[in-house]
């Protein structure tokens, strides 16, 4: 094979050396001209750019192969053919900067979800064919270069929703505000396009940004049943172009997501009363002189006491545990934009295991911020007593520390 140099070309045929090197074996080099052989699905030969000769060092031999060019035959073998051979197909290659590839997805089936607002698990790809989502902002004329998101930190509960404010979006029937959801280890969990919210009634009317009026606004994402903890949303404006076509998108806007436990309210006693949970649990009747079984309620959105809580006689009412006191303060701190990133291990407390898994990170924050220091016992151990009830003095002390250490 003769020399086959390139000088800045964007699209080109492979050289014989590249075709020999880049593929695992002959079978890997086999190609199909799908439009021509759509029915028969026959393999086809394809051109390379290297001149062809049996012996490049033999000048006499070169004359015998004048007008011949290298090619890969229908079995994946490297050979040559006269350049006038019209039965051989073009299989061009191209170079591009991998830093412009934001992510890949299945080229067709199980590719990108079109559901409005749903964050779904990445689909499987049995075909082995992939499409690219490419960055479209480096060029000053990039269609998606002005996209931005107002929020950089949000919080929610498992199965809750996240609403984000965006601006500078490209619009059109195939334009969306989408997000990738990652856990704290950087593992991709979910992908989806936000449901656009009408500014007049707050309702969702699909995900596509069809008109210029949707260049800015709000979108809502519905979260799966995530464990409490820290997550990351990579939010972007993307153009979805359908099966087997590349998509284009803005640079990622990073939003830190804190998933809190459904906030806990424990009913510890209630003589002569009935109760029903806001989640729809059946009522539990209580006769005079008895008490109800302790119940923990989980709120889907924010903190609340159980609805339809009625008293038919004397009752000790509803009591929040120490960890619930902290959950309320943590949620308030997030709502006010205070720093809630600090964490410290609870291993120093002998009853660390008593902390509800849903409230663990919140309690770690409270200890790190000095809101709670634990209770020293006669035997020298220090406990959190997370499931205990804080006295009025303890609640006052925690509130004072919150003002001094968090609000500042």
C-alpha positions as CSV (number, residue, x, y, z in Angstrom):
1,X,0.0,0.0,0.0
2,X,1.2,3.5,-0.8
3,X,1.4,6.6,1.5
4,X,-1.9,8.2,2.5
5,X,-1.3,11.4,4.5
6,X,-3.9,13.9,5.6
7,X,-3.7,17.6,6.2
8,X,-6.6,19.0,8.3
9,X,-9.4,17.1,6.5
10,X,-12.6,16.7,8.5
11,X,-14.1,13.8,6.5
12,X,-11.9,11.2,4.8
13,X,-11.5,7.6,3.9
14,X,-9.4,5.4,6.2
15,X,-5.9,4.4,5.1
16,X,-5.1,0.8,4.6
17,X,-3.0,0.9,7.8
18,X,-5.8,2.5,9.8
19,X,-8.3,-0.1,8.5
20,X,-5.9,-2.8,9.5
21,X,-5.3,-1.3,13.0
22,X,-8.6,0.1,14.1
23,X,-10.7,-3.1,13.7
24,X,-10.4,-6.2,15.8
25,X,-10.5,-8.7,12.9
26,X,-11.8,-9.2,9.3
27,X,-15.3,-9.7,10.5
28,X,-15.3,-6.4,12.4
29,X,-14.4,-4.6,9.1
30,X,-17.4,-6.0,7.2
31,X,-19.9,-3.2,6.3
32,X,-23.4,-3.1,4.8
33,X,-24.8,-0.6,2.4
34,X,-28.1,-0.5,4.1
35,X,-30.0,1.7,1.6
36,X,-28.9,-0.3,-1.4
37,X,-29.1,-3.8,0.1
38,X,-31.9,-3.2,2.5
39,X,-33.7,-6.4,1.5
40,X,-30.8,-8.7,0.9
41,X,-28.6,-7.2,3.7
42,X,-25.5,-8.2,1.7
43,X,-22.1,-7.1,2.8
44,X,-20.4,-4.6,0.5
45,X,-16.8,-3.6,-0.3
46,X,-15.7,-0.1,0.7
47,X,-12.9,2.3,-0.4
48,X,-9.8,3.2,1.5
49,X,-7.6,6.2,0.6
50,X,-4.3,4.4,0.2
51,X,-2.9,3.7,-3.3
52,X,-2.8,0.0,-4.0
53,X,0.3,-2.0,-5.0
54,X,1.5,-5.5,-4.4
55,X,5.0,-4.3,-3.5
56,X,5.5,-0.6,-2.7
57,X,9.3,-1.1,-2.9
58,X,9.2,-2.5,-6.5
59,X,9.1,0.4,-8.9
60,X,8.3,-1.9,-11.8
61,X,5.5,-3.5,-9.9
62,X,4.0,0.0,-9.2
63,X,3.3,0.4,-12.9
64,X,1.2,-2.8,-13.0
65,X,-1.2,-1.3,-10.4
66,X,-1.6,2.2,-11.9
67,X,-5.1,3.5,-11.1
68,X,-5.7,1.0,-8.3
69,X,-6.9,2.0,-4.9
70,X,-7.0,0.1,-1.6
71,X,-10.4,-1.3,-0.5
72,X,-12.0,-3.6,2.1
73,X,-13.9,-6.5,0.4
74,X,-17.2,-8.0,1.5
75,X,-15.5,-10.4,3.8
76,X,-13.4,-7.7,5.6
77,X,-10.2,-8.5,3.8
78,X,-7.9,-5.7,2.7
79,X,-7.1,-5.6,-1.0
80,X,-7.3,-3.3,-4.0
81,X,-9.5,-2.4,-7.0
82,X,-9.4,-0.1,-10.0
83,X,-10.7,3.3,-9.1
84,X,-13.3,3.1,-11.8
85,X,-15.0,0.2,-10.1
86,X,-18.6,1.5,-9.4
87,X,-19.6,-1.4,-7.2
88,X,-17.5,-0.3,-4.2
89,X,-19.1,2.0,-1.6
90,X,-17.9,5.0,0.4
91,X,-17.5,4.6,4.1
92,X,-16.1,7.9,5.3
93,X,-14.5,8.5,8.7
94,X,-14.2,11.8,10.6
95,X,-12.5,13.3,13.6
96,X,-14.2,15.2,16.4
97,X,-13.3,16.4,19.8
98,X,-14.5,13.9,22.4
99,X,-14.8,16.7,25.0
100,X,-17.8,17.8,23.0
101,X,-19.7,14.6,23.7
102,X,-21.9,15.1,26.7
103,X,-23.2,11.6,26.8
104,X,-24.4,8.7,24.6
105,X,-27.8,6.9,24.4
106,X,-29.4,4.1,22.5
107,X,-29.7,5.1,18.9
108,X,-33.4,4.0,18.7
109,X,-35.3,1.7,21.0
110,X,-35.0,2.5,24.7
111,X,-33.1,5.7,24.0
112,X,-34.3,9.0,25.4
113,X,-37.6,9.2,27.3
114,X,-40.2,11.6,26.0
115,X,-42.4,11.6,29.2
116,X,-43.0,15.0,30.6
117,X,-41.4,15.5,34.0
118,X,-40.5,11.8,34.7
119,X,-36.9,10.9,35.6
120,X,-36.5,7.3,34.3
121,X,-33.8,4.7,34.5
122,X,-31.5,4.6,31.4
123,X,-32.8,2.0,29.0
124,X,-31.0,-1.1,27.9
125,X,-29.4,-1.2,24.4
126,X,-29.5,-4.6,22.8
127,X,-28.7,-3.3,19.3
128,X,-25.3,-2.0,20.2
129,X,-26.0,1.1,18.2
130,X,-25.5,4.5,19.9
131,X,-26.2,8.1,19.3
132,X,-24.4,11.2,20.7
133,X,-25.6,14.2,22.5
134,X,-23.1,16.9,21.5
135,X,-22.2,20.2,23.2
136,X,-23.6,23.2,21.2
137,X,-22.2,26.2,23.0
138,X,-18.5,26.6,22.2
139,X,-19.2,28.4,18.9
140,X,-20.3,32.0,19.5
141,X,-23.3,31.2,17.4
142,X,-24.2,28.1,19.3
143,X,-27.9,27.7,19.4
144,X,-28.0,26.6,23.1
145,X,-25.2,28.8,24.5
146,X,-27.4,31.2,26.6
147,X,-29.2,28.5,28.6
148,X,-29.0,29.0,32.4
149,X,-30.7,27.7,35.6
150,X,-31.3,30.0,38.6
151,X,-31.1,27.4,41.4
152,X,-27.9,25.7,42.4
153,X,-29.3,23.9,45.5
154,X,-32.7,22.3,45.9
155,X,-34.2,19.9,48.4
156,X,-37.0,17.4,48.1
157,X,-38.4,14.2,49.6
158,X,-38.5,10.6,48.1
159,X,-41.1,10.5,45.3
160,X,-41.4,14.3,45.5
161,X,-40.8,16.9,42.9
162,X,-38.2,19.5,42.0
163,X,-39.1,22.8,40.3
164,X,-36.3,24.7,38.5
165,X,-36.3,28.2,37.0
166,X,-34.5,28.5,33.6
167,X,-33.8,31.1,31.0
168,X,-32.1,31.5,27.6
169,X,-33.5,28.2,26.2
170,X,-33.6,27.4,22.5
171,X,-37.2,26.8,21.5
172,X,-38.9,24.5,19.0
173,X,-40.9,21.3,18.7
174,X,-37.9,19.2,19.5
175,X,-36.3,21.5,22.3
176,X,-36.5,20.5,26.0
177,X,-35.0,21.2,29.4
178,X,-33.7,17.9,30.5
179,X,-31.6,16.5,33.4
180,X,-29.4,13.7,34.4
181,X,-29.6,12.5,38.0
182,X,-26.4,11.2,39.7
183,X,-25.9,9.8,43.2
184,X,-23.1,10.9,45.5
185,X,-20.6,8.4,43.9
186,X,-21.2,9.9,40.4
187,X,-23.3,6.9,39.2
188,X,-26.0,7.9,36.7
189,X,-29.4,7.0,38.0
190,X,-32.0,8.7,35.9
191,X,-32.7,10.8,32.8
192,X,-35.7,12.9,31.8
193,X,-37.2,16.1,30.4
194,X,-38.9,18.5,32.7
195,X,-42.6,19.3,32.5
196,X,-43.1,22.9,31.5
197,X,-45.3,24.8,33.9
198,X,-47.7,27.4,32.7
199,X,-47.1,30.7,34.6
200,X,-50.8,31.4,34.7
201,X,-52.2,28.3,36.3
202,X,-49.0,26.3,37.4
203,X,-50.2,23.2,35.4
204,X,-48.0,21.2,33.1
205,X,-48.7,21.1,29.4
206,X,-46.0,18.7,28.1
207,X,-42.2,18.9,27.9
208,X,-41.4,20.5,24.5
209,X,-40.6,24.2,24.4
210,X,-42.6,24.7,21.2
211,X,-42.8,28.5,21.2
212,X,-40.6,31.5,22.0
213,X,-42.7,32.2,25.1
214,X,-41.1,29.1,26.6
215,X,-37.5,30.4,26.3
216,X,-37.7,31.1,30.0
217,X,-39.9,29.8,32.8
218,X,-40.1,26.8,35.1
219,X,-40.0,23.0,34.7
220,X,-40.8,20.3,37.2
221,X,-39.1,16.9,37.6
222,X,-40.7,14.0,39.5
223,X,-38.2,12.1,41.6
224,X,-38.2,8.4,42.2
225,X,-38.2,6.8,45.6
226,X,-34.6,8.0,46.5
227,X,-32.9,7.2,49.7
228,X,-32.2,10.3,51.8
229,X,-28.9,11.8,50.9
230,X,-27.0,14.1,48.5
231,X,-27.5,13.9,44.7
232,X,-26.6,15.9,41.7
233,X,-28.8,17.1,38.8
234,X,-27.0,18.0,35.6
235,X,-29.6,20.2,33.8
236,X,-29.4,21.2,30.2
237,X,-31.3,22.5,27.2
238,X,-31.3,19.9,24.5
239,X,-32.5,19.4,20.9
240,X,-33.9,15.8,20.5
241,X,-33.7,14.8,16.8
242,X,-35.1,11.3,16.9
243,X,-33.8,7.8,16.2
244,X,-30.3,7.5,14.8
245,X,-29.7,11.2,14.7
246,X,-27.3,13.2,16.8
247,X,-28.7,15.5,19.5
248,X,-27.4,18.9,20.5
249,X,-27.4,20.5,24.0
250,X,-26.2,23.3,26.2
251,X,-23.4,22.8,28.7
252,X,-24.6,21.2,32.0
253,X,-25.8,23.4,34.8
254,X,-25.1,21.7,38.1
255,X,-27.8,21.6,40.8
256,X,-27.1,20.0,44.2
257,X,-30.1,18.0,45.3
258,X,-30.7,17.1,49.0
259,X,-33.2,14.3,49.5
260,X,-34.6,14.5,53.0
261,X,-36.7,11.8,54.7
262,X,-40.3,12.3,54.6
263,X,-40.3,14.4,57.8
264,X,-41.3,12.5,60.9
265,X,-44.1,13.1,63.3
266,X,-44.6,10.6,66.1
267,X,-47.9,10.3,67.9
268,X,-47.0,8.8,71.3
269,X,-50.3,9.0,73.2
270,X,-53.9,10.0,72.8
271,X,-56.6,9.0,75.1
272,X,-60.1,9.1,73.8
273,X,-59.2,10.2,70.2
274,X,-59.1,9.0,66.7
275,X,-56.5,9.7,64.1
276,X,-55.9,9.3,60.4
277,X,-52.8,9.9,58.5
278,X,-52.6,12.4,55.7
279,X,-51.2,9.6,53.6
280,X,-54.6,7.9,53.8
281,X,-54.0,5.3,56.5
282,X,-57.1,3.9,58.2
283,X,-58.3,5.5,61.4
284,X,-57.4,3.9,64.7
285,X,-60.0,4.3,67.4
286,X,-58.9,4.6,71.0
287,X,-61.1,4.0,74.0
288,X,-60.9,6.1,77.1
289,X,-58.1,5.2,79.5
290,X,-55.9,3.6,76.7
291,X,-53.3,5.0,74.4
292,X,-52.7,4.5,70.7
293,X,-49.7,2.6,69.4
294,X,-46.9,4.9,68.5
295,X,-47.1,5.8,64.8
296,X,-44.6,7.5,62.6
297,X,-46.1,9.6,59.8
298,X,-44.1,10.3,56.6
299,X,-44.8,13.6,54.8
300,X,-44.3,13.7,51.0
301,X,-43.8,17.4,50.9
302,X,-42.5,19.4,53.9
303,X,-43.4,19.0,57.6
304,X,-46.9,18.6,58.9
305,X,-48.9,17.2,61.7
306,X,-51.4,14.5,60.8
307,X,-54.6,15.8,59.3
308,X,-58.0,15.1,60.8
309,X,-56.4,14.8,64.3
310,X,-59.3,15.1,66.7
311,X,-59.7,14.8,70.4
312,X,-62.7,13.4,72.2
313,X,-61.3,13.9,75.7
314,X,-58.0,14.6,77.5
315,X,-55.0,13.8,75.5
316,X,-51.2,14.5,75.6
317,X,-51.4,15.4,71.9
318,X,-48.7,15.1,69.3
319,X,-45.0,15.1,70.3
320,X,-42.0,15.5,68.0
321,X,-38.8,13.6,68.7
322,X,-35.4,15.2,69.0
323,X,-34.5,14.1,65.5
324,X,-37.7,15.6,64.2
325,X,-36.8,18.9,65.8
326,X,-33.6,18.8,63.9
327,X,-35.3,17.9,60.6
328,X,-37.5,20.9,60.9
329,X,-34.5,23.2,61.5
330,X,-32.6,21.6,58.6
331,X,-35.6,22.2,56.3
332,X,-35.9,25.8,57.4
333,X,-32.2,26.4,56.9
334,X,-32.4,25.0,53.3
335,X,-35.5,27.2,52.6
336,X,-33.5,30.3,53.8
337,X,-30.5,29.3,51.8
338,X,-28.2,28.7,54.8
339,X,-25.2,26.4,54.6
340,X,-26.4,22.8,55.1
341,X,-23.4,20.9,53.6
342,X,-21.5,20.2,56.9
343,X,-21.4,16.6,58.1
344,X,-19.7,14.8,60.9
345,X,-19.9,11.1,61.8
346,X,-22.2,10.0,64.6
347,X,-19.9,7.2,65.7
348,X,-18.9,9.1,68.8
349,X,-22.4,8.5,70.2
350,X,-23.1,5.1,71.7
351,X,-26.7,5.1,70.5
352,X,-25.9,6.3,66.9
353,X,-27.8,3.2,65.6
354,X,-31.0,4.6,67.1
355,X,-31.1,7.4,64.6
356,X,-33.7,6.8,61.8
357,X,-32.0,6.1,58.5
358,X,-34.1,8.8,57.0
359,X,-32.8,11.4,59.5
360,X,-29.1,10.3,59.6
361,X,-27.6,12.9,57.4
362,X,-29.7,15.7,59.0
363,X,-28.4,14.6,62.4
364,X,-24.8,14.6,61.1
365,X,-25.3,18.2,60.0
366,X,-26.7,19.2,63.4
367,X,-23.7,17.7,65.2
368,X,-21.3,19.3,62.7
369,X,-22.9,22.7,63.3
370,X,-22.9,22.3,67.1
371,X,-26.7,22.3,67.4
372,X,-26.6,19.2,69.5
373,X,-23.7,17.8,71.5
374,X,-25.3,14.7,73.0
375,X,-26.3,13.8,76.6
376,X,-23.5,12.6,78.9
377,X,-24.6,9.6,81.0
378,X,-23.4,8.5,84.5
379,X,-21.3,5.7,82.9
380,X,-19.4,8.3,80.8
381,X,-21.1,7.4,77.5
382,X,-22.6,10.2,75.3
383,X,-25.9,9.6,73.6
384,X,-28.0,11.4,71.1
385,X,-31.4,10.1,72.4
386,X,-32.7,10.8,68.9
387,X,-36.0,9.1,69.6
388,X,-36.5,10.9,72.9
389,X,-38.5,14.0,73.5
390,X,-36.5,17.2,74.0
391,X,-37.3,19.3,77.1
392,X,-38.3,22.9,76.7
393,X,-34.8,23.9,78.0
394,X,-33.1,21.6,75.4
395,X,-35.3,23.0,72.5
396,X,-34.4,26.6,73.6
397,X,-30.7,25.7,73.7
398,X,-30.9,24.1,70.2
399,X,-32.7,27.2,68.9
400,X,-30.1,29.5,70.3
401,X,-27.3,27.6,68.8
402,X,-29.1,27.6,65.4
403,X,-29.3,31.4,65.5
404,X,-25.6,31.7,66.5
405,X,-24.1,28.9,64.3
406,X,-26.3,28.7,61.3
407,X,-28.1,32.0,60.9
408,X,-25.2,34.1,62.1
